[in-house]
């Protein structure tokens, strides 16, 4: 007799006496609440050895929903909701920075997921769980809890970095920060979460084993299986293997390097390469890495101490993160190792290391300002060593190349990840990903964290490891993935999007504003000055045109004359009632000129009609 619920139909219909008679030796899978009701209502006699009470049995009628808000099919903005019945937990709340070479995020400082779905279900939200403190997983915290106050669970270092962000936005006093510790389970409604240590380019990164009413999920977060980590803390393979033996319903695994063969190199390979460069350096060493790459910062501080150099940290995020990590004992260095710019200005270059933020070539970041000699008391000189110890994020190639050109122009020697091993990825390669699959042996596999091609390649890798294709599912942002104890499907789609934040105005920038900025940068604008009769709305005289960033007035007189004629013709054809309404008439002019310029030039300048009543 099968244990499938469909085969136990008599139980499902509540005919307990018949079920007991027909199946006297069956170990019955039953919801404990139904069992109590059956004993009460039917007064049946039950042998306890026959009953297997599964506490997660309601999942046969209810399912778990996994809803990515951001971070699937893209880099950054990682944020996923897990919902069971009326309770939701969030895993990560990431952000991303505008792509320097894309030209699509003009004036935008940070991009975070649209949280409309979370606002609509605010009463169901229980907490935010952070895998680690990198910006793409924790940088969007402020933009959630300023609207939806939630407890934040993370390791002490991640909480320390989050605290610094919250203080900047005046949210720290109202935030509820709760520390997580590896192998110390946490209960949140129907979710039982066991944090497990995992190696990444961030100390105390976590993956989560999440036991739910439908089964157990493993959520890897960002990871690689580093056998010689800087802090000596290995990935908890023992616990992952234990869960694999007990049974894992679904594995959600990092896909960033799914196309790269081999095992991810250890962080110690960077140590040896940088050590070689430090040994050869005869003048200043100017080095940049991600401000949240605490392991990399520790390597740089250790090497500076080894080669009798002092360190000057530059960039707000770099200075802040070093301070937080040192206070929490994640960074170790003598107190006199760090100097301010003023303290270091009289030291010779061969005694200095400049540790700067801005490895992605951000125009106002410390590294870019150093490259053009705009940083006070720090000048690039012939023979200096400039090192970019970070991966190049897609979209930033142009601005990074521009920055390195400035260093070359000033006589510095430049090393980056394209020409030397000054950086290794914090994400596992194909062999790391295979081992994760084989350790956990999931019933279902869902790739996460990566662009769509990387998710697809990871799915193929999982199939090669023996997971049937029908048990592998690719999801995208907004998909509602519905999991039960023996099935998975995409059941719905929610609206998701992005919020563009301009820190200069401390507000979200609407997409319409961003579109206008794009038009201005690409096609310029044309101001149309119309003199109109106050009573009749008729045009007086010839319209005046001012062009900026569109065409040069002196060399495009023919186009300007055609434009004036078009406006006069439009005024003649527009009904008097519409001309007398200033806003309506301006909109008519705007729409028609937009169409006119696109037809004549292929450009879409912004049209700004101005009326002067006479």
Secondary structure, DSSP 4 states (H G I P E B T S, - for coil): ---SGGGGHHHHTT-HHHHHHH-TT--EEE-HHHHHHHHHHH-----GGGEEE-TTGGGGTS-EEEEEEE-EEBSS--EEEEEETTEEEEE---EEPPPTTT--STT--EEEE--HHHHHTGGGEEEEE-S--SHHHHTTTHHHHTTS--EEEE-HHHHHHHHHHHHHTT-GGG-EEEE--TT--EEETTEEEEEEE--SSSTT-EEEEEEETTEEEEE--S----SS-TT-----HHHHHHHHHH-EEEEEEE-TTTTS-SPPPPTHHHHHHHHHHHHH--S-EEEE--TT-HHHHHHHHHHHHHTT-EEEEESHHHHHHHHHHHHTTSS---GGGB--HHHHTTS-GGGEEEEES-TT--TTSHHHHHHTT-STT----TT-EEEE-S---TT-HHHHHHHHHHHHHTT-EEE-TTTSSS---SS--HHHHHHHHHHH-EEEEEEESEEHHHHHHHHHHHHHTT--GGGB----TTEEEEE-SS-EEEEEE----EEEEETTTTEEEPHHHHHHHHHHHHH-EEEEEEEE-TTT--B-SPPEEEEESS--GGG-HHHHHHHHHHHHHHHHHS-HHHHHSHHHHHHHHHHHHHHHHHHHHS--PEEEEEEEE-
